[in-house]
Amino acid sequence: MFDDHHGRGRAGDGVRGNPDHPFTRGALCAKTNDFHEKVHSPERVLYPLRRAGRKGSGEFERVGWEDALGEIKDRWDGIVAEHGPTAILPYSYLGTEGILNGLNVGDAFFNKLGATITERTFCDSGSCTAYIMTLGPAAGIDPESFKYSRYIVLWASNPLSTSIHHWPFIAEAQKNGAKVVVVDPVKTRTAKQADWHVPIRPGTDAALALGMMNVIISEGLIDRDYVENYTVGYEELAERAAEYPPDLVAGITGVPADDIRKLAREYATQQPSVIRLGVAIERHPGGGQAVRALASLPALVGAWRRVGGGILQLPLWAFPIKWDGLMRPDWIRPNTRVLNQWHLGRALTGEMDLDPPIKSLMVYNSNPAVVAPEQRKVLAGLAREDLFTVVSEQFMTDTALHADLVLPAATQLEQYDMMFSWGHFYLSLNQPAIDPLGEAVPNRELFRRLAEAMGFGDDPQWQRSARRCAIDAIDWESPVMEGIDMETLERQGYARLNVGTPETYAPHAEGNFPTPSGKVELKASMAEGGNFVLPLFRQGSNEFQAGEPIDPLPHYVPRRETAETDPQRAARFPLSILSPKSHAYLNSIYGNRPRQQRLSGDQFVMINPEDAAARDIGDGEDVRVHNDRGEFDARARVTDDVAPGVVVAPMGYWRTFTRTEATVNAVNSGEYADMGRAPTFSDNLVEVARRP
């Protein structure tokens, strides 16, 4: 709720949550409870800007929209004539989360232009691939039904920092006697509120899940009726699980064998039990197989039978979005090049042998100078004088500082959008509270103007109103939309999908999984097609992309950077670094806001007292975190919240506000995980040393 006492003008009292919303209940997170100050910040980019100095200098001059669009057309026409359209690379993610202005807002434009297809696999692509291979695009348990759960396992999930609206439902279950368990290498805010924190070595989640299966199967704790009627591949999975006895798993995970047995027994017998997956689960070489193992567990114990039982990954699968109409895959030209955003630095610096090379980059909804790995390479590429870079932004980010043109982007309070959710079952209509400030425009309007400038703006794709686009984006005939129309959304702002009530929602009590077999695929039939990327994560691609074959049964894949797998590297860089989401930043969003900066403090690195003592590092001292990829400065937080051998530096800090103009992604590699070309933020070794 945005208080506005003067019509569509400046905010009055600021931003408040809606206390009548059944899920959010009026709460705002630390990231957004001063959002009105962000909207009206004097640092907003409100007019098109042209670079007036060297790249990165921050020297810009104001220009008009007509001049900016004309320059883009001239430069792109020249690049297309000399190199072809694939020399132009779009780069975007979820800086805006809406259906109209978010992930896929530029896809139709760039498909029409013939630009390189951008593959976006930063977040949840590996997890989604593995989940769908096992359960299909099933919405999973209703987040509101957690209050009926008896045993809650938060696996690599920290809702007190990253999904605060879900926590009250978990806390209610806990108050009513449910046991809350957190499996995480770090004693997070959530772990400190849980009944049991199970610290685990980074990247060993699949081994722990398979160890639990070993106990559940060997001790006869499975729900045999559910397994026989609603799963496929049980016998093969049982053979695989037999390879992971608790004593072996304890050596891999660092979790004592007795704790593995206890976790397995309690999870199997205290029904309904539920697992909540966090995105961090995918961020190592075996992340996909870890999700496969965890997605198999509820079927083994029959957790799906009851309200409050099962697994929750992303409720977004419940929303009937008509993605093709937004992305226009029918406009993709044959054999158009695909480039993964994860390798931006390699692409821009010439490390990848690209023909044609990337001659222009357009960034929107993202800040790759901070969020992409191999930061040195990214910055070197952005500094190229021959790279024509256009950035659409609200603030002068580290990426925007390297742009030739910066275009002003509207905020969520200034634009019309339809919102689906990654965390609940409510479809929301985002109606603008104020008119866009200055000359800022929503992303949808930006691409309408670009299409017009490039000579194909007369297509109906760009002639629709925002309301018409919102209507066209939804499959209103879907059963989950029964009883919901635009008038309801315009009047109330939101509507719960027609999936049943939180008190009754148990969609898989009798199977009915959207997999090829209609059952939980403990042995995945989709594995025969090899490693693939889901359409949601590819710009305009509506086909699975085959790759390396994958084992159809879950198994443990060791990290690449450990003392066992790479002893020479571990001798130089003996500490495993994790870079989770920050409490106050969302990736790099809000990284420049004073309140969030105060909440987060300076860039810090958490280090165990044992590791700190060995390096003569005191609490609060300045340290250098480094490996052969790069380095960054941080303030040491000496704490036993992390285990020996592990350090933690949250991502989201901007280079602009650091002493050495580097952040944690300076040390993170660009290697893929096992599925969906997911990132490997959690498979990097570093050393930490005192700053002189």
C-alpha positions in Angstrom: 0.0 0.0 0.0 1.4 3.4 -1.1 0.1 6.4 0.8 -0.5 9.2 -1.6 -2.5 12.2 -0.4 -2.3 14.2 -3.6 -3.5 11.9 -6.3 -0.9 10.5 -8.7 1.9 12.6 -7.2 4.5 12.5 -4.5 4.2 10.0 -1.7 2.7 11.1 1.6 3.5 8.9 4.5 5.4 6.3 2.5 4.9 2.6 1.9 2.8 0.3 4.1 1.9 -3.4 3.7 -1.7 -4.4 3.3 -2.9 -5.9 6.6 -5.8 -7.6 4.9 -3.6 -9.7 2.6 -3.9 -13.3 3.8 -0.2 -14.1 3.2 1.8 -11.0 3.7 -0.5 -9.7 6.6 0.8 -6.2 6.2 4.5 -7.1 6.8 7.3 -5.5 4.8 10.8 -6.8 4.7 14.0 -4.9 5.5 14.6 -4.4 1.8 11.4 -2.6 1.0 9.9 -0.8 4.0 11.4 2.5 2.9 10.7 2.0 -0.8 9.3 5.5 -1.1 12.7 6.9 -0.3 14.2 4.9 -3.1 11.5 6.2 -5.5 12.2 9.8 -4.6 15.9 9.6 -4.1 17.9 12.5 -5.6 20.2 9.9 -7.0 17.5 8.5 -9.4 18.3 8.4 -13.1 15.4 10.3 -14.5 16.6 11.3 -17.9 18.5 9.7 -20.8 22.3 10.2 -20.3 25.2 9.9 -22.8 28.7 9.2 -21.7 31.0 12.2 -21.6 34.2 10.7 -20.2 36.0 7.4 -20.1 34.0 4.3 -19.3 33.5 3.9 -15.6 34.3 7.6 -14.8 30.7 8.5 -14.1 30.8 11.4 -16.5 27.5 11.8 -18.4 25.5 14.5 -20.1 21.7 14.7 -20.4 20.2 14.0 -23.8 16.6 13.7 -25.0 14.8 10.4 -25.7 14.8 11.1 -29.4 18.5 11.6 -29.5 19.2 8.5 -27.4 16.9 6.3 -29.5 18.4 7.7 -32.7 21.9 6.9 -31.5 20.9 3.4 -30.6 19.4 2.8 -34.1 22.4 4.2 -35.9 24.9 2.2 -33.9 22.8 -1.0 -34.1 22.2 -0.6 -37.8 25.9 -0.2 -38.4 26.7 -3.3 -36.3 24.1 -5.4 -38.0 25.4 -4.3 -41.4 29.0 -5.2 -40.6 28.7 -8.2 -38.2 25.1 -9.3 -38.3 22.5 -9.0 -35.5 24.0 -11.7 -33.2 26.8 -9.2 -32.5 24.2 -7.6 -30.2 23.7 -9.2 -26.8 20.8 -8.5 -24.4 21.5 -9.1 -20.7 18.7 -9.1 -18.1 17.3 -10.9 -15.2 14.7 -10.1 -12.4 15.6 -6.6 -11.3 11.8 -6.2 -12.0 9.8 -9.2 -11.1 6.6 -8.6 -13.0 5.1 -10.6 -15.8 5.0 -7.5 -18.1 8.2 -5.8 -17.1 10.3 -8.6 -15.7 12.3 -11.6 -16.9 11.0 -11.8 -20.5 10.1 -8.2 -21.3 12.7 -7.7 -24.0 12.6 -11.2 -25.5 10.1 -10.4 -28.3 12.1 -7.3 -29.3 15.5 -9.1 -29.5 14.0 -12.1 -31.2 12.6 -9.8 -33.9 16.0 -8.0 -34.1 17.8 -11.4 -34.5 20.2 -10.7 -31.6 22.0 -13.4 -29.7 19.7 -15.3 -27.4 20.5 -14.8 -23.8 20.3 -17.8 -21.5 19.4 -16.9 -17.9 20.4 -19.6 -15.4 21.6 -17.6 -12.4 18.8 -18.7 -10.1 16.8 -21.9 -9.7 17.5 -23.3 -13.2 19.3 -26.3 -11.9 16.8 -26.8 -9.1 13.8 -26.4 -11.4 15.3 -28.9 -13.9 15.8 -31.5 -11.2 12.4 -30.8 -9.6 10.5 -31.2 -12.8 12.4 -34.3 -13.7 11.1 -35.8 -10.5 7.7 -34.3 -9.8 6.9 -32.4 -13.0 5.8 -28.7 -12.9 3.9 -29.3 -9.7 3.2 -26.3 -7.4 4.0 -28.5 -4.4 2.6 -27.8 -0.9 0.7 -24.6 -0.2 3.0 -22.3 1.8 0.1 -21.4 4.0 -0.4 -25.1 4.8 2.9 -25.2 6.7 0.9 -24.4 9.8 -0.5 -27.9 9.6 2.9 -29.6 9.3 4.3 -31.6 12.1 7.9 -31.8 10.9 9.4 -28.9 8.9 12.9 -29.2 7.3 14.2 -25.9 5.9 17.0 -27.1 3.6 19.4 -24.4 2.5 16.5 -22.0 3.3 16.7 -18.9 5.5 13.1 -17.4 5.4 13.8 -14.9 8.2 16.1 -13.1 5.7 14.8 -14.1 2.3 11.0 -14.9 2.6 9.9 -13.2 5.8 6.2 -13.6 4.9 6.4 -17.3 5.1 7.9 -17.4 8.5 4.7 -16.8 10.5 3.1 -20.0 9.1 6.2 -21.9 10.2 6.3 -20.2 13.6 2.6 -21.1 14.1 3.3 -24.8 13.4 6.3 -24.6 15.7 4.1 -23.1 18.5 1.6 -25.9 18.0 4.3 -28.6 18.5 5.9 -29.0 15.1 9.6 -29.5 15.0 11.6 -27.1 12.8 14.9 -28.3 11.5 17.4 -26.3 9.5 20.0 -28.0 7.3 22.6 -25.4 6.4 26.4 -24.9 6.6 25.7 -21.6 8.4 23.9 -20.9 11.6 21.6 -18.4 10.0 18.9 -16.2 11.6 16.4 -18.9 10.9 18.7 -21.7 12.2 18.9 -19.8 15.5 15.1 -19.9 15.8 14.8 -23.6 14.8 14.5 -26.6 17.2 17.5 -28.2 15.5 20.3 -26.9 13.3 22.0 -29.6 11.3 25.3 -28.1 10.1 26.5 -29.7 6.9 29.6 -29.4 4.7 28.9 -27.2 1.7 27.8 -29.2 -1.4 27.1 -32.5 0.3 23.3 -32.2 0.5 22.7 -35.2 -1.9 24.8 -37.5 0.3 22.7 -36.5 3.3 19.4 -37.0 1.5 20.6 -40.4 0.2 21.7 -41.3 3.7 18.3 -40.5 5.0 16.8 -42.8 2.3 19.2 -45.5 3.3 17.8 -45.4 6.9 14.1 -45.0 5.8 14.3 -48.0 3.5 16.5 -50.3 5.6 14.4 -49.7 8.7 11.1 -50.2 6.8 9.8 -46.7 7.3 8.6 -46.2 3.8 4.9 -45.8 3.0 4.8 -48.9 0.8 1.3 -48.3 -0.5 2.2 -44.8 -1.7 5.5 -46.0 -3.2 3.8 -48.9 -5.1 0.9 -46.9 -6.5 2.4 -43.4 -7.1 6.1 -43.8 -7.9 8.3 -45.4 -10.5 11.9 -46.6 -10.1 11.7 -47.5 -6.4 13.7 -50.7 -6.7 16.5 -48.9 -8.6 16.5 -46.1 -6.1 16.7 -48.5 -3.2 19.8 -50.0 -4.7 21.3 -46.6 -5.1 20.4 -45.6 -1.5 22.1 -48.8 -0.2 25.4 -47.3 -1.3 25.0 -44.5 1.3 25.0 -45.9 4.8 25.0 -43.4 7.6 28.6 -44.0 8.6 29.8 -43.3 5.1 27.6 -40.3 4.7 28.9 -38.9 8.0 32.4 -38.8 6.6 31.1 -36.9 3.5 28.8 -34.4 5.2 30.3 -33.9 8.6 26.9 -34.8 10.1 27.3 -37.5 12.8 25.8 -40.9 11.8 23.5 -40.9 14.7 22.1 -37.5 13.7 21.5 -38.8 10.2 19.5 -41.7 11.6 17.6 -39.4 13.9 16.8 -37.0 11.1 15.6 -39.8 8.8 13.5 -41.5 11.5 11.8 -38.3 12.7 11.2 -37.1 9.1 9.6 -40.4 8.2 7.4 -40.9 11.3 6.3 -37.4 12.3 3.7 -36.8 9.6 2.8 -34.6 7.8 6.4 -33.7 7.2 7.5 -31.1 4.7 10.8 -29.9 3.1 11.3 -26.3 2.1 14.1 -26.0 -0.5 16.2 -22.8 -0.8 17.9 -21.8 -4.0 21.4 -22.3 -2.5 20.8 -26.0 -2.8 21.7 -25.9 -6.5 24.9 -23.9 -6.3 27.5 -26.6 -6.5 28.4 -29.3 -9.0 25.9 -31.8 -7.7 23.1 -29.3 -6.9 20.7 -30.8 -9.4 21.1 -34.4 -8.1 20.7 -33.0 -4.5 17.3 -31.6 -5.5 16.4 -34.9 -7.2 17.1 -36.7 -4.0 15.2 -34.3 -1.8 12.2 -34.2 -4.2 12.1 -38.0 -3.9 11.9 -38.2 -0.1 8.2 -37.1 0.4 7.0 -39.9 -1.8 9.0 -42.5 0.1 7.3 -41.6 3.4 3.9 -40.8 2.0 4.1 -37.2 3.1 2.0 -36.1 0.1 -1.1 -37.8 1.6 -1.8 -35.1 4.1 -2.3 -31.3 4.2 1.0 -29.8 5.2 3.0 -32.7 3.8 5.3 -32.8 0.8 7.9 -30.4 -0.6 7.9 -26.7 -1.5 10.2 -25.4 -4.2 8.5 -22.7 -6.3 4.7 -22.2 -6.3 5.1 -20.3 -9.6 4.3 -23.6 -11.4 0.7 -23.0 -10.4 0.3 -19.8 -12.3 -1.2 -20.1 -15.9 1.1 -17.7 -17.7 1.1 -17.6 -21.5 4.8 -17.2 -21.9 5.0 -17.6 -25.6 2.9 -14.5 -26.2 5.4 -12.5 -24.1 8.6 -14.1 -25.6 7.5 -14.7 -29.2 9.7 -17.8 -29.9 8.1 -17.9 -33.3 10.3 -14.9 -34.2 13.6 -16.7 -33.5 15.6 -17.1 -36.6 17.1 -20.5 -37.4 20.4 -21.3 -35.8 20.5 -18.1 -33.7 23.4 -18.1 -31.3 22.7 -18.8 -27.6 25.0 -17.3 -24.9 24.7 -18.0 -21.2 24.8 -14.9 -19.0 27.1 -16.8 -16.6 29.9 -16.4 -19.1 29.5 -12.7 -19.8 33.1 -11.9 -18.8 34.5 -14.6 -21.1 32.3 -13.5 -24.0 33.3 -9.8 -23.7 37.0 -10.3 -23.3 37.4 -12.6 -26.3 38.1 -15.7 -24.1 35.3 -17.4 -26.0 35.8 -17.7 -29.7 32.6 -16.0 -30.9 31.8 -15.3 -34.5 30.7 -12.6 -34.7 32.2 -11.0 -31.5 29.9 -9.1 -29.2 29.9 -5.5 -30.4 27.0 -4.2 -28.4 25.5 -5.0 -25.0 22.1 -3.9 -23.7 21.5 -4.4 -19.9 18.2 -4.1 -18.2 16.8 -5.6 -14.9 20.4 -6.5 -14.0 23.7 -5.3 -12.7 26.3 -7.8 -14.1 29.3 -5.8 -12.8 28.3 -7.0 -9.3 26.1 -10.1 -9.8 28.1 -12.0 -12.5 31.1 -14.3 -11.6 34.6 -13.7 -12.7 34.3 -10.0 -12.0 37.7 -9.0 -13.3 36.7 -10.3 -16.8 33.3 -8.7 -16.7 34.8 -5.3 -15.8 37.5 -5.7 -18.5 34.8 -6.4 -21.0 32.6 -3.5 -19.9 35.7 -1.2 -20.2 36.1 -1.9 -24.0 35.8 1.3 -26.0 34.5 -0.6 -29.0 31.6 -2.1 -27.0 28.5 0.0 -27.5 26.7 -0.5 -24.2 23.1 0.6 -23.3 21.8 0.3 -19.8 18.3 0.9 -18.6 18.4 1.7 -14.9 16.9 3.5 -11.9 20.3 4.4 -10.4 23.9 4.8 -11.6 25.0 1.2 -10.8 28.5 -0.2 -11.3 27.3 -1.5 -14.7 25.6 1.8 -15.7 28.9 3.6 -15.0 30.4 1.7 -18.0 27.5 2.5 -20.4 27.6 4.7 -23.5 23.9 5.5 -22.9 21.8 5.2 -19.7 18.1 5.1 -20.1 15.8 6.0 -17.1 13.7 3.1 -15.8 10.5 3.4 -13.7 10.1 1.7 -10.3 7.4 -0.6 -9.3 5.3 2.2 -7.8 5.3 4.0 -11.2 4.2 1.1 -13.5 1.4 -1.2 -14.3 2.2 -4.9 -14.0 0.7 -8.3 -13.3 2.6 -10.3 -10.6 2.9 -14.0 -10.2 4.8 -15.2 -7.1 7.8 -17.3 -6.3 6.5 -17.8 -2.7 2.7 -18.0 -2.6 -0.5 -18.7 -4.5 -1.8 -15.1 -5.0 -2.0 -13.4 -8.4 -1.5 -9.6 -8.0 -2.2 -6.6 -10.1 0.3 -3.8 -9.6 -1.3 -0.5 -10.5 0.9 2.6 -10.4 0.6 4.8 -7.4 2.3 7.7 -9.0 3.2 8.8 -12.5 6.8 8.0 -13.5 9.2 10.7 -12.3 11.2 12.7 -14.8 11.3 10.9 -18.1 11.5 7.4 -16.6 9.5 4.7 -18.4 8.5 1.1 -17.6 10.4 -1.6 -19.4 7.4 -2.5 -21.6 7.3 1.1 -22.8 11.1 1.1 -23.3 10.9 -1.8 -25.8 7.9 -0.3 -27.5 10.0 2.8 -28.2 13.0 0.7 -29.3 10.8 -1.3 -31.7 9.4 1.9 -33.2 13.0 3.3 -33.6 14.2 0.1 -35.3 11.3 0.2 -37.7 9.0 -2.6 -36.6 7.0 -0.9 -33.9 3.7 -1.1 -35.9 3.4 -4.8 -35.0 0.4 -5.4 -32.6 2.9 -6.9 -30.1 3.8 -3.3 -29.1 0.6 -1.5 -29.8 -1.4 -3.0 -26.9 -2.1 -1.1 -23.7 -0.6 -2.3 -20.4 -4.0 -3.6 -19.3 -4.4 -5.5 -22.6 -1.0 -7.0 -22.2 -1.9 -8.2 -18.7 -5.1 -9.8 -19.9 -3.3 -11.5 -22.8 -0.6 -12.9 -20.4 -3.0 -15.0 -18.4 -4.8 -18.2 -19.4 -8.2 -17.1 -17.9 -9.7 -20.5 -18.9 -7.4 -22.4 -16.6 -9.3 -24.1 -13.7 -7.1 -22.2 -11.2 -8.5 -18.9 -12.6 -12.1 -19.8 -11.9 -13.8 -17.0 -10.2 -11.0 -14.5 -10.9 -11.3 -11.7 -13.5 -9.6 -8.3 -14.1 -12.3 -6.4 -12.3 -11.6 -8.5 -9.1 -7.9 -7.8 -9.4 -8.5 -4.1 -10.0 -10.8 -3.8 -7.1 -8.9 -5.9 -4.5 -5.4 -5.9 -5.9 -4.9 -9.7 -5.6 -6.7 -13.0 -5.8 -5.8 -16.5 -4.6 -5.6 -19.1 -7.3 -8.4 -21.5 -7.2 -6.3 -24.4 -6.0 -8.2 -25.2 -2.8 -7.9 -23.8 0.6 -4.8 -24.1 2.8 -6.9 -26.3 5.1 -7.7 -28.8 2.3 -4.9 -28.5 -0.3 -3.2 -31.9 -0.7 -3.0 -32.2 -4.5 -0.9 -35.4 -4.6 -2.7 -37.5 -1.9 -3.4 -39.9 -4.7 -0.5 -39.2 -7.1 -1.6 -37.1 -10.1 1.9 -35.7 -10.7 2.5 -33.8 -14.0 5.3 -36.1 -15.1 5.3 -38.4 -18.2 4.3 -41.3 -16.0 1.9 -39.3 -13.9 3.9 -40.5 -10.8 6.9 -39.4 -8.8 9.8 -40.4 -11.1 12.4 -41.7 -8.6 14.1 -42.8 -11.7 13.7 -39.9 -14.1 12.5 -40.7 -17.7 13.4 -37.2 -18.7 17.1 -37.9 -18.0 17.2 -39.8 -21.3 17.1 -36.5 -23.1 20.3 -35.3 -21.4 20.9 -32.1 -19.5 18.6 -29.4 -20.6 17.5 -25.8 -19.8 13.8 -25.1 -19.1 12.1 -22.7 -21.5 11.5 -20.2 -18.7 15.2 -19.6 -18.5 15.9 -19.2 -22.2 15.1 -16.1 -24.1 12.3 -17.1 -26.4 13.2 -20.8 -26.6 10.4 -23.2 -26.2 12.3 -26.4 -26.6 14.4 -28.3 -24.2 18.1 -28.1 -25.1 19.8 -31.5 -24.9 23.3 -31.8 -23.5 25.5 -34.2 -21.5 23.6 -37.3 -20.4 22.6 -37.4 -16.7 22.2 -40.3 -14.3 18.4 -40.9 -14.0 18.9 -41.9 -10.3 20.0 -39.3 -7.6 23.6 -39.6 -6.5 26.2 -37.5 -4.8 28.5 -35.4 -6.9 31.6 -34.0 -5.1 32.6 -30.4 -5.4 35.4 -29.6 -7.8 37.3 -27.4 -5.3 38.1 -29.4 -2.2 41.2 -30.9 -0.6 40.2 -34.3 -1.9 39.4 -33.3 -5.5 42.0 -30.6 -6.0 44.7 -30.9 -3.3 47.1 -28.4 -5.0 44.4 -25.7 -5.2 43.3 -26.4 -1.6 46.9 -26.0 -0.4 46.9 -22.5 -1.7 43.3 -21.6 -0.9 42.1 -23.8 1.9 38.8 -22.1 2.8 35.4 -22.7 1.1 33.5 -19.5 0.5 29.8 -19.2 0.4 28.1 -16.0 -0.9 24.4 -16.2 0.1 21.6 -13.7 -0.2 22.0 -10.7 2.1 19.4 -9.8 4.8 19.0 -6.2 3.4 20.0 -6.5 -0.3 18.3 -8.4 -3.0 21.2 -9.4 -5.2 22.6 -5.9 -5.8 19.2 -4.1 -5.5 19.2 -1.7 -2.6 23.0 -1.9 -2.3 23.2 1.9 -2.7 20.4 2.7 -0.2 21.5 4.3 3.1 19.1 2.4 5.3 20.0 -1.0 3.9 23.7 -0.1 4.0 23.4 0.7 7.7 21.6 -2.6 8.3 24.2 -4.6 6.4 27.3 -2.7 7.5 30.5 -2.9 5.5 31.2 -5.9 3.3 32.1 -8.6 5.8 33.3 -12.1 5.8 32.3 -14.6 8.6 35.2 -16.8 9.7 35.4 -19.5 12.4 37.5 -18.6 15.5 39.8 -21.5 14.7 40.6 -20.3 11.2 40.9 -16.7 12.4 43.4 -17.6 15.1 45.5 -19.5 12.6 45.7 -16.4 10.5 46.1 -13.9 13.5 42.8 -12.3 12.5 40.8 -10.4 15.1 37.1 -9.7 15.1 36.4 -6.5 13.1 39.8 -6.3 11.4 40.1 -5.6 7.7 41.1 -8.6 5.7 41.8 -9.6 2.1 39.8 -12.5 0.6 41.5 -13.8 -2.5 42.2 -16.6 -4.9 43.7 -16.7 -8.4 40.5 -15.2 -9.9 40.5 -12.0 -7.9 40.2 -10.5 -4.5 38.1 -8.2 -2.4 38.3 -6.5 1.0 36.1 -7.3 3.9 35.6 -6.8 7.6 36.2 -10.0 9.6 33.4 -11.3 11.7 34.9 -14.0 13.9 32.1 -16.4 14.8 31.2 -20.0 15.4 28.1 -19.5 13.2 30.3 -21.0 10.5 32.3 -24.2 10.7 36.1 -24.4 10.5 37.2 -24.4 6.8 34.1 -22.3 5.7 33.8 -18.5 5.3 30.7 -16.6 4.3 30.5 -13.2 2.5 27.0 -12.2 1.4 26.6 -10.8 -2.1 24.8 -7.6 -2.9 27.5 -5.0 -2.0 28.3 -2.5 -4.8 31.9 -2.0 -6.0 31.3 1.7 -5.8 31.1 1.6 -2.0 34.2 -0.7 -1.4 37.8 0.3 -0.8 39.2 -1.9 -3.6 36.2 -1.7 -6.0 35.6 -5.4 -5.9 33.0 -7.7 -4.3 32.6 -11.4 -3.6 32.0 -12.3 -7.3 35.7 -11.4 -7.9 36.6 -14.8 -6.5 33.6 -16.9 -7.8 34.1 -19.1 -10.9 32.0 -19.3 -14.0 31.7 -23.1 -14.0 28.3 -24.8 -14.3 26.6 -27.2 -11.9 25.3 -30.6 -13.1 21.8 -29.5 -14.3 20.3 -26.6 -16.0 23.6 -24.8 -16.4 23.1 -23.5 -12.8 25.8 -21.5 -11.1 28.4 -22.8 -8.7 28.6 -19.9 -6.1 29.2 -22.6 -3.4 32.2 -24.3 -5.0 35.0 -21.8 -4.6 38.2 -21.9 -2.5 39.9 -18.8 -1.1 42.4 -17.6 1.4 41.8 -14.9 4.0 44.6 -12.7 5.2 44.9 -9.6 7.4 45.3 -6.3 5.6 48.6 -4.6 6.4 
